[in-house]
Structure formats: structure tokens, C-alpha cells
Amino acid sequence: MALVDNLNELLAPVINASGLLLEEIKVIPVGRSRIISVIVDHEERNLNLDEVAASSRAISEILENYSQLGDNPFTLEVTSPGVDRPLVKAHQWKKNLGRLISIVKVDGEKLVGRLKSLDLDSALLEVKSGEVSILFSEIKRATVEIEFNRKDGDKR
């Protein structure tokens, strides 16, 4: 079993017990050491710095005593998903309701609109010309658009 799989099995219960989700683990070799990157998230909202710091402490404590890492040094990076991370899981879509989403469809068409609602198979976006329903199977890539000057109640 690969190290990443072992780390997933080791860390997921601890992260889940704290109310968070384990999104991804990467192990990146750097010379004789490694960078262990752990991405954690919350199902319904964005994380705050205290939650990331608490996760980092708990993960660090576990890894310090994990024999399969051997004697090689490692650097631990614990973070939440960046705003540029693609929306691929249901909880990522759900927690971004009301936000501006940029979509590239499988056929290459690009679409930007405000995420109004979701169901199991599709998302409803408000675009300049009205509302558009798009099947998840039609989406090649979807990301959240950063808005700096959005006013409360501003729909577009």
C-alpha cells in the first residue's frame, strides 16, 4: 500500500472527528526529505485559521510518531482548498451557493453565472440572459470567481 493511502487511513478518522473533511494528501520528495501536504475542508462553510491550526497540530502529533515515515525529515503543510481549486465534489458546490462560478463545458463553451441551486445531477446558474441549468456531466472545469466589490443583495 502506498504511503499516501496509509496516511489517508491514519489521518481521516482524526480529521473527521474534528468535524472536518480530508480532501487530499500529497507526499512530495525534496532531496532526502519530503513535504507532506494535507488539504482539509468543511462540508458547509470555509475554514477559519484556528481550525486549520488545530488540524495541523493534531496531524503533526500523529506523524511525529508514525514509523512508516522513517528517519527522513519532513515538512508538514496543512491548508484548506484554495479559491482556485476546481469544484468537483457535491459539498464544494453546496457551500458556494450564491457565489459567482466560472464553468468550462466539455464542448469548450465558457459560462459565468451566480450559483442559484443544485440537485444531484445539475446546477442552476443565473447569467445575464436569465437562468441556465447545466448538467454536471457537461462540465469540464468549474471554479469560484473572486468578487471584490459585490454589494449585499447584488445579484450579478
Order of alpha helices (4+ residues) and beta strands (2+ residues): alpha-beta-beta-alpha-beta-alpha-beta-beta-beta-beta-beta
